[in-house]
Amino acid sequence: MRALAAPWRSLRTYATDRKSRLGPAPLSLEHFIQRTRVLSFYRSILRNTRRIADPTTRAETRKFARDEFERHRGVTDLGHIRYLLSTGKTEWDSMERYIDGL
């Protein structure tokens, strides 16, 4: 009887050790909302850089924005995401005032 129990145990662990075919765990509602806000903010930066007359400065500004977003891509802590979004919006507002002065 013991000889039959061992193969079933190994099959059972094999079935439960598989990774989900659905991919990573879904985002919580708050993470989804913050992700939407971050993407919206990024798109607004790209839209507003069109007002920069000098093509070199425009490209550098877009590259800087993309690099900053990429640098913080892996952040999952909601408090830190809110902080980064708030700081980024403050910095962008000051940059917009400078762009409007050009």
Stockholm file with secondary structure:
# STOCKHOLM 1.0

chainA/1-102         MRALAAPWRSLRTYATDRKSRLGPAPLSLEHFIQRTRVLSFYRSILRNTRRIADPTTRAETRKFARDEFERHRGVTDLGHIRYLLSTGKTEWDSMERYIDGL
#=GR chainA/1-102 SS CHHHHHHHHHHHHHHHSSCCTTCSCCCCHHHHHHHHHHHHHHHHHHHHGGGCSSHHHHHHHHHHHHHHHHHTTTCCCHHHHHHHHHHHHHHHHHHHHHHHHC
#=GC SS_cons         CHHHHHHHHHHHHHHHSSCCTTCSCCCCHHHHHHHHHHHHHHHHHHHHGGGCSSHHHHHHHHHHHHHHHHHTTTCCCHHHHHHHHHHHHHHHHHHHHHHHHC
//
